[in-house]
Amino acid sequence: MFNEKQQGSYHNRIRHSSSIDSGDPIALMSPRRTTIPFDLLTRDYDIAAQSMPLLHREEDNHLTTFDPHAPEHLSKQLIPTRLHEIEKYLWLAGRPYAPPPLHRQLLLGRTILLTEQLDLHLVWSIEPLQIFLKPLPAYLLDTEFWERHLLCKSTECICSLGTSKGQGGGALCAQQAMYRDALGLLQSYIAMLVSQSDFDLAIQYRLLPADIIWQEWRSLVQRAYSASSTLPPSSPRYRYGQLRLGRLNAMYRLIPSLASISRSSMSHTGYRGYFHRYRDYAALIRTNFSWLLAGTAYVVVVLTAMQVGLATERLGNSRSFQNASFGFTAFSILFPVAGAGIVSVVALILSVKTFFDARHSRNQVLNAQSG
């Protein structure tokens, strides 16, 4: 199937590490690790590092050169901070199962969309029917990268990064926090790419490095399962596999405690929810008027049935039915007006808020330039 050059490249790029523990699988997947989780691929670190971002965006949208040795830079690529902040609510958005094979996404009619926003990885929506996937970075398949950036240098490290917590409740250092989430991201692809057809789809959608071949991936998965037959997720986020975007948005809009969560990347609190998908206010109004139209159609059907009922002798002489008809008639008049009013007010509030945000950003730029 492969020529001698391909086979030689394949065998030269696999490294069997002596750091693999053959004992407890839970220890293998513990976030407090000082060795790589299982045998990875031997690659040129400088080439693998080219898959890292060129720039790092700060919270204030200031751009700086990406530095893999800076924990705050690398953690943004590996740690889904917003999902960790709502770990106790994730059961509302997904089930504690591994993600399905990649080809099943197409069977379900979902459009596969690439994203570099890690907290959207394996998040799917109904309208439109689509799923977001973050491509697996080439550096996560490189042993040297794990050794340089993801392995804690001390077994007694007590440093911390943000709100990340270890299995025992203690704070995780930067490497340990990134280790468990990097492992979770890698495990998600191990679960999705279980056949060559899945692998071919991943290559087609550029979810994997272009130079990796099926035999390499097959060998990596086999070594992963020989290290741990169950591959328990080392990150709480990846325990739930796929997450529903609609429910994440609902949580951000309805749970008061989430209103204080800091903004991250393209996210906003309040009505915008977890991820705001509307291109413009016209799309927002169209989407929300769809349920209003469906409700109005139902009201029309009920009013027609009531009209027929009032024409009959039995219901026409029933005082309770007449009262119910009167009340529902009044409701049918107010429902469309109230619904249209709510949608219009929300659109107006968002428009005003966008105006003030834009003016605030402009003032910040002007002040920075004058300073």
C-alpha positions in Angstrom: 0.0 0.0 0.0 2.9 2.4 0.8 6.2 2.7 -1.0 9.5 2.2 0.7 10.0 5.9 1.2 6.7 6.2 3.0 7.2 3.1 5.1 10.7 4.3 6.1 9.3 7.7 7.0 6.6 6.1 9.0 8.9 3.9 11.1 11.4 6.7 11.6 8.8 9.0 13.0 7.6 6.6 15.8 9.4 6.7 19.0 9.0 4.1 21.8 9.5 6.0 25.0 10.8 4.2 28.1 8.8 6.6 30.2 5.5 4.6 29.9 4.3 3.2 33.1 2.8 -0.3 32.8 0.8 -0.1 36.1 -2.4 1.7 37.2 -4.2 3.2 34.2 -5.6 6.0 36.5 -2.0 6.9 37.4 -1.3 7.0 33.7 -4.0 9.6 33.1 -3.4 11.7 36.3 -2.9 15.4 35.6 0.1 15.4 37.9 2.4 13.6 35.5 6.1 13.9 34.9 6.1 11.7 31.7 4.2 11.7 28.5 0.9 9.9 28.7 1.8 7.3 26.0 4.2 7.0 23.0 3.7 9.8 20.6 5.3 10.5 17.3 8.9 11.5 16.7 8.8 14.8 14.8 11.1 17.7 14.3 10.1 20.1 17.1 10.8 23.2 15.0 8.5 21.9 12.3 5.8 20.9 14.8 6.1 24.3 16.5 5.1 25.9 13.2 1.5 24.9 13.9 1.5 27.3 16.9 -0.2 30.7 16.4 1.8 33.6 15.2 0.2 36.1 17.5 -1.4 36.1 21.0 -4.5 38.2 21.6 -4.8 39.7 25.1 -8.1 40.3 26.9 -8.0 43.9 25.7 -7.5 42.7 22.1 -3.9 43.8 22.2 -1.8 41.6 19.9 1.6 40.3 21.0 4.0 37.7 19.5 3.0 34.2 20.6 5.5 32.7 23.1 5.0 29.0 23.9 7.1 29.4 27.0 4.6 31.9 28.4 1.9 29.9 30.3 -0.8 32.6 29.6 -0.2 32.2 25.9 -0.1 28.5 25.6 -2.9 28.0 28.1 -5.3 29.9 25.8 -4.6 27.3 23.1 -5.1 24.3 25.4 -7.4 25.2 28.3 -11.1 25.9 27.7 -11.4 28.3 30.6 -15.0 29.2 30.2 -16.1 25.6 30.3 -14.0 24.9 33.4 -15.8 27.9 35.0 -19.2 26.2 34.5 -18.1 22.6 35.1 -20.9 21.9 37.5 -23.5 22.8 34.9 -22.0 20.9 31.9 -24.3 17.9 32.6 -27.2 20.2 31.4 -25.5 20.6 28.0 -24.2 17.2 27.2 -24.0 13.5 28.3 -20.9 11.9 29.9 -20.0 9.9 26.8 -17.1 10.1 24.4 -17.8 11.9 21.1 -19.1 9.7 18.3 -17.0 8.7 15.2 -16.5 11.7 12.9 -18.5 10.2 10.0 -21.6 10.1 12.2 -21.6 13.9 12.1 -22.3 13.7 8.4 -24.9 11.0 8.9 -26.7 13.3 11.2 -26.6 16.1 8.6 -24.3 18.3 10.6 -22.0 20.7 8.8 -18.4 20.5 10.2 -17.0 23.9 10.9 -13.4 24.5 11.9 -12.6 26.8 14.8 -9.5 27.8 16.7 -11.6 28.8 19.7 -11.0 25.9 22.0 -14.1 26.3 24.1 -16.2 25.7 20.9 -14.6 22.3 20.2 -17.3 19.6 20.0 -20.1 22.1 20.5 -23.0 21.6 18.2 -26.2 23.5 17.3 -29.6 22.6 15.8 -30.4 25.7 13.8 -28.3 25.7 11.7 -27.4 22.0 12.1 -23.6 22.2 12.6 -20.7 21.2 14.9 -17.5 23.1 15.7 -14.2 21.2 15.8 -10.8 22.6 16.7 -8.1 21.0 14.5 -5.6 18.8 16.4 -2.4 20.9 16.6 0.7 19.1 15.2 2.6 20.0 18.3 0.4 17.8 20.4 1.6 14.8 18.5 5.3 15.6 19.2 7.0 14.1 22.2 9.5 16.9 22.6 6.7 19.5 22.9 5.1 17.6 25.8 8.5 17.3 27.4 9.3 21.0 27.0 5.9 22.6 27.8 3.4 20.2 29.4 5.4 18.2 31.9 5.7 19.5 35.4 9.3 19.9 36.4 8.6 19.0 40.0 6.5 16.3 41.5 5.8 18.5 44.5 4.8 21.7 42.5 2.2 23.8 44.3 2.0 26.7 41.9 -1.4 27.5 40.3 -2.9 28.8 37.2 -6.3 30.6 37.3 -9.1 28.4 38.8 -7.8 25.0 37.5 -8.0 22.4 40.2 -6.4 19.0 40.5 -8.1 15.7 41.2 -7.4 16.1 44.9 -8.7 19.6 45.0 -5.4 21.3 45.0 -4.2 24.0 42.6 -2.6 22.9 39.4 0.6 24.5 38.1 0.6 25.8 34.5 2.1 22.6 33.0 -0.3 20.3 34.9 -3.4 22.4 33.9 -2.4 22.4 30.3 -1.4 18.7 30.4 -4.8 17.4 31.4 -6.6 19.6 28.8 -4.1 18.7 26.1 -4.7 15.1 26.9 -8.4 15.6 26.8 -8.2 17.2 23.3 -6.0 14.4 22.1 -8.4 11.8 23.5 -11.4 13.4 21.8 -9.7 12.8 18.4 -8.8 9.2 19.4 -12.5 8.7 20.1 -13.6 10.3 16.8 -11.1 8.7 14.4 -11.7 5.0 14.9 -11.7 3.9 11.3 -9.9 4.9 8.1 -13.0 6.6 6.8 -13.0 8.8 9.9 -9.3 9.5 9.4 -9.8 10.3 5.7 -12.6 12.8 6.7 -10.3 14.4 9.2 -7.6 14.9 6.6 -10.2 16.2 4.1 -11.5 18.8 6.7 -7.9 19.6 7.8 -8.5 18.4 11.3 -5.1 16.6 11.4 -1.7 17.5 10.2 -1.5 16.9 6.4 1.6 14.8 6.6 0.3 12.1 9.0 -0.7 8.8 7.5 -3.3 6.2 8.6 -0.7 3.7 9.9 0.8 6.4 12.1 -2.5 7.2 13.6 -3.5 3.6 14.0 -0.3 2.8 15.8 -0.7 5.8 18.1 -4.2 4.8 19.1 -3.1 1.3 19.7 -0.3 2.5 22.0 -2.7 4.8 23.8 -5.0 1.9 24.6 -2.2 -0.3 25.6 -1.2 2.3 28.2 -4.8 2.6 29.4 -7.6 0.4 28.1 -10.3 2.9 29.0 -8.5 6.2 28.5 -10.4 8.1 31.3 -10.6 11.8 30.5 -8.1 13.8 32.5 -10.1 17.0 32.1 -13.6 17.6 33.5 -14.7 19.3 30.3 -13.9 16.2 28.1 -16.0 13.9 30.3 -19.1 15.2 28.5 -17.9 14.9 24.8 -20.3 16.9 22.7 -22.1 19.9 24.2 -25.3 21.6 22.8 -24.8 25.3 22.0 -28.5 26.1 22.6 -28.2 24.9 26.2 -24.9 26.7 26.8 -26.5 29.9 25.6 -29.6 29.3 27.8 -27.3 28.7 30.9 -25.5 32.0 30.2 -28.8 33.9 29.8 -30.8 32.3 32.7 -28.3 31.4 35.5 -27.5 34.5 37.5 -24.2 33.3 38.7 -22.9 33.1 35.2 -23.4 36.8 34.6 -20.1 37.5 36.5 -18.0 35.2 34.3 -15.4 37.2 32.4 -15.6 37.7 28.7 -13.4 35.5 26.6 -12.6 35.7 22.9 -15.9 36.1 21.0 -18.1 35.5 24.0 -20.5 37.9 25.7 -22.7 37.7 28.8 -26.4 38.5 29.0 -28.6 37.9 26.0 -25.8 37.1 23.6 -25.2 33.9 25.7 -22.2 31.6 25.3 -21.7 32.2 21.6 -23.4 34.8 19.5 -24.0 33.5 16.0 -26.1 36.3 14.4 -24.4 38.1 11.6 -26.6 41.2 12.0 -29.8 42.3 13.7 -31.9 41.2 10.7 -30.8 37.6 11.4 -31.6 38.0 15.0 -35.1 39.3 14.3 -35.8 36.6 11.7 -34.7 33.8 14.0 -36.9 35.1 16.9 -39.9 35.9 14.8 -39.9 32.3 13.6 -41.2 31.0 16.9 -43.6 34.0 17.1 -45.1 33.0 13.7 -45.4 29.3 14.9 -47.2 30.4 18.0 -49.5 32.7 16.0 -50.4 29.8 13.7 -51.3 27.6 16.7 -53.4 30.4 18.1 -55.3 30.7 14.8 -56.0 27.0 14.9 -57.4 27.2 18.5 -59.5 30.3 17.7 -61.0 28.5 14.7 -61.8 25.4 16.8 -63.4 27.7 19.4 -65.5 29.4 16.8 -66.8 26.1 15.6 -67.5 25.1 19.2 -69.5 28.3 19.9 -71.6 27.5 16.8 -72.7 24.2 18.4 -75.7 24.2 20.8 -73.9 22.4 23.6 -70.8 24.6 23.7 -72.6 27.8 22.7 -74.8 27.6 25.8 -71.8 26.8 28.1 -70.9 29.8 30.1 -67.5 28.4 31.1 -66.6 27.7 27.5 -67.7 31.2 26.6 -65.5 32.7 29.3 -62.6 30.5 28.1 -63.1 31.7 24.5 -63.2 35.3 25.7 -60.0 35.0 27.6 -58.2 33.2 24.8 -59.4 35.8 22.3 -57.9 38.5 24.4 -54.7 36.5 24.7 -54.5 36.0 21.0 -54.6 39.7 20.5 -51.9 40.5 23.0 -49.6 37.6 22.2 -48.3 38.7 18.8 -48.0 42.3 19.9 -46.1 41.4 23.1 -43.8 39.0 21.3 -43.0 41.5 18.5 -42.4 44.1 21.2 -40.0 42.0 23.2 -38.0 41.1 20.1 -37.8 44.7 19.0 -36.8 45.9 22.4 -34.0 43.3 22.7 -32.7 44.3 19.2 -32.8 48.0 20.2 -31.0 47.3 23.5 -28.3 45.3 21.7 -28.0 48.0 19.1 -27.5 50.7 21.7 -25.0 48.5 23.6 -23.0 47.9 20.5 -22.9 51.7 19.9 -21.5 52.4 23.4 -19.1 49.5 23.1 -17.8 50.8 19.9 -17.4 54.3 21.3 -15.6 53.0 24.4 -13.2 51.0 22.2 -12.6 54.1 20.1 -11.8 56.2 23.2 -9.4 53.5 24.4 -7.5 53.6 21.2 -7.4 57.4 21.1 -6.2 57.5 24.8 -3.5 55.0 24.1 -2.3 56.9 21.1 -2.3 60.2 22.9 -0.5 58.6 25.9 
